[in-house]
């Protein structure tokens, strides 16, 4: 009985293998057609789905043949539907062929996939760029990742990570960026370009300098040149720092910031991030040094000048702060906070005058004279601050900070009409 059972199993196994061969032939026959119908394509999908679980029992040659046609079909579907999952499936099928035939003397299907792989890459990259232009960043990222899996070219992983940032899918972006950092990817590409005389447009020849030189020699192209792109590493590190800050992983951001600054010492965004850490830790000396460094790179940046003014105020360098605030207003006449800061700066001695006035308790002529002198200085100080707050309100009529100051000042000056005017604007 056992013998018959074994024979029965062998016959069943052989029948299964024969069925797989038959299914592969049917798939091939349909895919070789120039005008296969939708029903036939559905039949191919059904045959692939039915064969995939059992194909591992076939010979390596049959497995490679199956995945060749499976990948071919998936590539057609991917191109037709711009489907990221279909591109990924096609990539996986072509990779399986290489794995199956690896180490064999003959690699017929690995060789046959060369043209299909090139076509897959070209079609996938084109689709990914189109999706990117249509702001379908998730699908674009998925296709770029599929191309990376196919080619092992880290440039496509970089593009995929960049699209993930735009989604935003920060976890995926960080994963891909970290992979690029681990492989020390820089992406310093060199390629050749020349201008097509017939169109006047610049064409990219990639690394094919021989072709470019021939077309230039034939007189079809002019102005040949070599282009070298800068390293992508500074941008990768910068993006990682920005993402870590965005997701409140500040310790990771701060740790990575030093590397990013070394790679890109003149990047204003990175300088501002480092500056923020110094301000929060109250290291004003370092903060001032960094702001001056940033202003040297971008002297028209009024935000940086305003930040430097605030640091000078913190350090009680009032004269320096005043000059910087006045510079802010020259650069940006609508900078409300600069006007308010100038008004506050005029009031810096208010507590001193008030304390001295409150300290006078007698009514002698000398004391009354001293009190009047202090009151005049205080009132002059108030009057000097008023124009700054009022200029702030010309820019931003409902600015409650400026309104509050004017209410208090006009009240102290006993200017009732003005006091009531601004009191009515208070919310």
QUIDADA-V88653 format. One record per pair of residues at least 24 apart in sequence whose ideal C-beta (glycine too) atoms are under 10 Angstrom apart, sorted by sequence separation. I is the first residue (numbers start at 0). GAP is how many residues later the second one is. D is the distance in whole Angstrom. If there is no record, write none. Layout:
((I:GAP:D) (I:GAP:D))
This chain:
((22:24:5) (23:24:10) (26:24:8) (68:24:9) (69:24:9) (70:24:9) (122:24:10) (138:24:9) (139:24:9) (140:24:9) (195:24:7) (196:24:6) (235:24:9) (236:24:9) (252:24:9) (269:24:10) (270:24:10) (286:24:6) (287:24:8) (303:24:10) (304:24:10) (320:24:6) (321:24:9) (352:24:6) (353:24:7) (381:24:10) (384:24:7) (385:24:8) (402:24:8) (21:25:9) (22:25:8) (25:25:10) (43:25:8) (44:25:10) (47:25:7) (66:25:9) (67:25:8) (70:25:8) (120:25:10) (121:25:10) (136:25:9) (137:25:8) (140:25:8) (153:25:8) (154:25:10) (195:25:6) (196:25:6) (201:25:10) (233:25:10) (234:25:9) (236:25:9) (237:25:8) (267:25:10) (268:25:10) (301:25:8) (302:25:9) (304:25:9) (305:25:9) (351:25:10) (352:25:4) (399:25:9) (43:26:9) (46:26:10) (47:26:9) (66:26:5) (67:26:8) (69:26:9) (70:26:7) (89:26:8) (90:26:9) (93:26:7) (119:26:9) (120:26:6) (123:26:8) (124:26:10) (136:26:5) (137:26:8) (139:26:8) (140:26:7) (153:26:6) (156:26:9) (193:26:9) (194:26:6) (195:26:9) (196:26:10) (232:26:9) (233:26:7) (236:26:6) (237:26:6) (249:26:10) (267:26:6) (270:26:8) (283:26:10) (284:26:9) (287:26:10) (301:26:5) (304:26:7) (305:26:9) (318:26:10) (351:26:9) (352:26:9) (381:26:9) (382:26:8) (398:26:10) (399:26:7) (19:27:10) (22:27:7) (23:27:7) (65:27:9) (66:27:7) (69:27:9) (89:27:9) (92:27:10) (119:27:8) (123:27:10) (131:27:8) (135:27:9) (136:27:7) (139:27:9) (144:27:9) (157:27:7) (193:27:4) (194:27:5) (232:27:9) (233:27:9) (235:27:9) (236:27:8) (241:27:7) (249:27:8) (265:27:9) (266:27:10) (267:27:10) (270:27:9) (283:27:5) (286:27:9) (287:27:8) (301:27:8) (303:27:10) (304:27:9) (309:27:9) (317:27:6) (320:27:10) (352:27:10) (381:27:5) (385:27:9) (397:27:7) (399:27:6) (22:28:5) (43:28:10) (44:28:8) (66:28:9) (67:28:10) (127:28:8) (136:28:8) (137:28:9) (138:28:10) (140:28:7) (147:28:9) (156:28:8) (158:28:10) (192:28:9) (193:28:7) (194:28:5) (233:28:9) (234:28:9) (240:28:9) (241:28:9) (244:28:7) (264:28:9) (265:28:9) (278:28:8) (283:28:9) (298:28:10) (301:28:9) (302:28:9) (308:28:10) (312:28:7) (317:28:10) (348:28:8) (349:28:7) (352:28:7) (380:28:9) (381:28:9) (396:28:8) (397:28:10) (21:29:10) (43:29:5) (44:29:10) (66:29:5) (67:29:6) (90:29:7) (120:29:6) (136:29:4) (137:29:5) (153:29:6) (157:29:6) (193:29:6) (194:29:8) (233:29:4) (234:29:8) (237:29:6) (240:29:7) (260:29:10) (267:29:6) (271:29:10) (274:29:9) (287:29:10) (294:29:10) (301:29:4) (302:29:9) (305:29:7) (308:29:8) (348:29:8) (351:29:10) (352:29:10) (385:29:10) (392:29:9) (397:29:8) (19:30:9) (20:30:10) (65:30:9) (66:30:5) (89:30:6) (90:30:9) (119:30:6) (120:30:6) (128:30:9) (131:30:9) (135:30:10) (136:30:5) (141:30:10) (153:30:10) (154:30:8) (156:30:10) (192:30:8) (193:30:4) (194:30:9) (232:30:6) (233:30:4) (236:30:10) (249:30:9) (265:30:10) (266:30:9) (267:30:6) (283:30:6) (284:30:9) (300:30:8) (301:30:4) (304:30:10) (317:30:6) (378:30:9) (381:30:6) (382:30:7) (18:31:9) (19:31:6) (22:31:10) (23:31:9) (65:31:9) (66:31:10) (119:31:9) (124:31:8) (127:31:7) (131:31:6) (134:31:8) (135:31:10) (136:31:9) (137:31:7) (140:31:7) (144:31:8) (147:31:10) (153:31:5) (192:31:7) (193:31:7) (232:31:9) (233:31:9) (237:31:6) (241:31:8) (244:31:9) (265:31:6) (271:31:9) (275:31:10) (278:31:9) (283:31:6) (299:31:6) (300:31:10) (301:31:10) (305:31:7) (309:31:7) (312:31:8) (317:31:10) (346:31:10) (349:31:7) (381:31:6) (18:32:8) (22:32:9) (40:32:8) (43:32:9) (44:32:8) (63:32:8) (64:32:9) (66:32:9) (67:32:10) (120:32:9) (123:32:9) (127:32:8) (130:32:8) (136:32:8) (140:32:9) (143:32:9) (153:32:9) (154:32:6) (191:32:7) (192:32:6) (230:32:8) (233:32:10) (234:32:9) (237:32:6) (240:32:6) (244:32:10) (264:32:10) (265:32:10) (271:32:8) (274:32:7) (278:32:8) (281:32:9) (294:32:10) (298:32:9) (299:32:9) (301:32:10) (302:32:9) (305:32:6) (308:32:7) (312:32:7) (315:32:9) (348:32:6) (349:32:8) (382:32:10) (385:32:9) (389:32:10) (392:32:8) (43:33:9) (62:33:8) (63:33:5) (66:33:7) (86:33:7) (89:33:10) (90:33:8) (116:33:6) (117:33:10) (153:33:7) (191:33:7) (192:33:8) (230:33:9) (233:33:7) (236:33:9) (240:33:9) (267:33:8) (270:33:9) (274:33:10) (277:33:10) (290:33:10) (301:33:6) (304:33:9) (308:33:9) (347:33:9) (378:33:8) (381:33:10) (388:33:9) (19:34:6) (23:34:9) (62:34:8) (63:34:9) (65:34:10) (66:34:10) (89:34:8) (116:34:8) (124:34:9) (131:34:8) (137:34:9) (152:34:10) (154:34:7) (191:34:6) (192:34:6) (229:34:10) (345:34:10) (346:34:6) (377:34:8) (378:34:6) (18:35:8) (19:35:6) (40:35:8) (63:35:9) (64:35:10) (120:35:9) (127:35:8) (140:35:9) (190:35:8) (191:35:7) (237:35:9) (271:35:9) (278:35:9) (305:35:8) (312:35:9) (345:35:6) (346:35:8) (349:35:9) (377:35:10) (378:35:10) (40:36:8) (62:36:10) (63:36:5) (86:36:8) (87:36:10) (189:36:6) (190:36:6) (233:36:9) (267:36:8) (274:36:10) (301:36:8) (308:36:9) (345:36:8) (16:37:9) (19:37:8) (20:37:8) (27:37:8) (30:37:10) (31:37:10) (62:37:5) (63:37:5) (86:37:5) (189:37:7) (190:37:8) (345:37:9) (346:37:9) (347:37:10) (374:37:10) (15:38:6) (16:38:10) (19:38:6) (20:38:10) (23:38:7) (26:38:9) (27:38:10) (30:38:6) (61:38:10) (62:38:9) (70:38:9) (74:38:10) (188:38:8) (189:38:5) (190:38:8) (345:38:5) (346:38:5) (23:39:10) (26:39:8) (29:39:9) (30:39:10) (40:39:9) (59:39:10) (60:39:9) (188:39:7) (189:39:8) (344:39:10) (345:39:4) (16:40:7) (24:40:10) (27:40:9) (28:40:10) (31:40:10) (35:40:9) (59:40:5) (60:40:9) (63:40:9) (67:40:9) (68:40:9) (71:40:9) (78:40:9) (83:40:9) (86:40:7) (187:40:7) (188:40:5) (344:40:8) (345:40:9) (15:41:7) (16:41:6) (20:41:7) (23:41:6) (26:41:10) (27:41:6) (30:41:6) (47:41:10) (51:41:10) (54:41:10) (58:41:10) (59:41:7) (67:41:5) (71:41:9) (74:41:6) (78:41:9) (81:41:9) (86:41:9) (187:41:6) (188:41:9) (342:41:9) (343:41:8) (345:41:9) (346:41:10) (15:42:9) (16:42:9) (19:42:7) (23:42:5) (26:42:5) (30:42:6) (59:42:10) (66:42:7) (67:42:9) (70:42:7) (74:42:9) (77:42:8) (81:42:10) (186:42:7) (187:42:7) (188:42:10) (341:42:10) (342:42:4) (345:42:7) (346:42:10) (19:43:9) (22:43:8) (25:43:10) (26:43:8) (29:43:9) (59:43:10) (60:43:9) (63:43:8) (64:43:8) (65:43:9) (83:43:8) (185:43:10) (186:43:9) (187:43:5) (188:43:9) (341:43:8) (342:43:8) (344:43:8) (345:43:9) (12:44:7) (20:44:9) (23:44:9) (24:44:10) (27:44:9) (55:44:10) (59:44:7) (63:44:7) (64:44:6) (67:44:6) (71:44:6) (74:44:7) (78:44:5) (81:44:10) (82:44:9) (83:44:9) (185:44:9) (186:44:7) (187:44:8) (342:44:8) (343:44:8) (16:45:8) (20:45:10) (23:45:7) (26:45:9) (30:45:8) (47:45:10) (60:45:9) (63:45:4) (67:45:6) (70:45:7) (74:45:5) (77:45:7) (78:45:9) (81:45:5) (185:45:4) (186:45:4) (187:45:9) (339:45:10) (341:45:9) (342:45:4) (343:45:9) (19:46:7) (22:46:10) (23:46:9) (26:46:7) (62:46:9) (63:46:8) (66:46:9) (70:46:9) (73:46:9) (77:46:7) (80:46:10) (81:46:9) (184:46:9) (185:46:6) (186:46:8) (341:46:4) (342:46:5) (60:47:8) (64:47:9) (71:47:10) (75:47:10) (78:47:9) (83:47:8) (184:47:7) (185:47:5) (340:47:8) (341:47:9) (342:47:9) (60:48:8) (63:48:9) (67:48:8) (71:48:10) (74:48:7) (78:48:8) (81:48:8) (184:48:7) (185:48:9) (186:48:9) (338:48:9) (339:48:7) (342:48:9) (59:49:10) (63:49:9) (70:49:8) (74:49:9) (77:49:8) (81:49:7) (183:49:8) (186:49:9) (338:49:5) (339:49:7) (341:49:9) (342:49:7) (185:50:9) (337:50:9) (338:50:7) (341:50:9) (184:51:8) (338:51:9) (339:51:9) (340:51:10) (83:52:9) (86:52:10) (90:52:10) (179:52:8) (180:52:8) (338:52:5) (339:52:5) (179:53:8) (337:53:9) (338:53:4) (339:53:10) (81:54:9) (83:54:8) (84:54:10) (87:54:7) (90:54:9) (91:54:9) (94:54:7) (337:54:9) (338:54:9) (83:55:5) (86:55:8) (87:55:8) (90:55:5) (93:55:10) (94:55:7) (180:55:6) (335:55:9) (336:55:8) (338:55:9) (82:56:9) (83:56:8) (86:56:5) (89:56:8) (90:56:8) (93:56:7) (179:56:6) (180:56:7) (335:56:5) (338:56:7) (339:56:10) (81:57:8) (83:57:8) (84:57:8) (85:57:10) (86:57:10) (87:57:8) (88:57:9) (90:57:9) (91:57:8) (179:57:10) (334:57:9) (335:57:9) (337:57:10) (338:57:9) (343:57:9) (83:58:4) (84:58:10) (86:58:9) (87:58:4) (90:58:5) (91:58:9) (176:58:10) (177:58:9) (332:58:9) (333:58:10) (335:58:9) (336:58:10) (342:58:9) (346:58:8) (349:58:10) (353:58:10) (82:59:10) (83:59:5) (86:59:4) (87:59:10) (90:59:4) (176:59:5) (180:59:8) (328:59:10) (335:59:5) (336:59:10) (339:59:7) (342:59:7) (349:59:10) (82:60:9) (83:60:9) (85:60:9) (86:60:8) (89:60:8) (90:60:9) (175:60:9) (176:60:8) (179:60:10) (333:60:9) (334:60:8) (335:60:5) (338:60:9) (81:61:8) (83:61:9) (84:61:9) (87:61:7) (332:61:10) (333:61:5) (339:61:6) (343:61:8) (346:61:10) (83:62:7) (86:62:10) (87:62:9) (176:62:6) (177:62:7) (328:62:9) (332:62:8) (333:62:8) (336:62:9) (339:62:6) (342:62:6) (346:62:8) (349:62:9) (86:63:9) (172:63:10) (176:63:5) (324:63:9) (331:63:10) (335:63:6) (338:63:8) (342:63:9) (336:64:9) (77:65:9) (173:65:9) (335:65:9) (339:65:8) (172:66:7) (173:66:6) (176:66:8) (335:66:8) (342:66:9) (172:67:8) (77:68:9) (169:69:10) (173:69:6) (161:70:9) (169:70:10) (172:70:6) (173:70:8) (169:72:10) (170:72:9) (161:73:9) (169:73:5) (173:73:9) (154:74:10) (157:74:6) (161:74:9) (164:74:6) (169:74:9) (157:75:10) (160:75:8) (167:75:8) (173:75:9) (180:75:9) (169:76:7) (170:76:9) (154:77:8) (157:77:9) (161:77:8) (164:77:9) (169:77:6) (185:77:10) (153:78:9) (157:78:7) (160:78:8) (164:78:7) (167:78:8) (173:78:9) (180:78:9) (160:79:10) (163:79:10) (167:79:10) (169:79:10) (164:81:10))
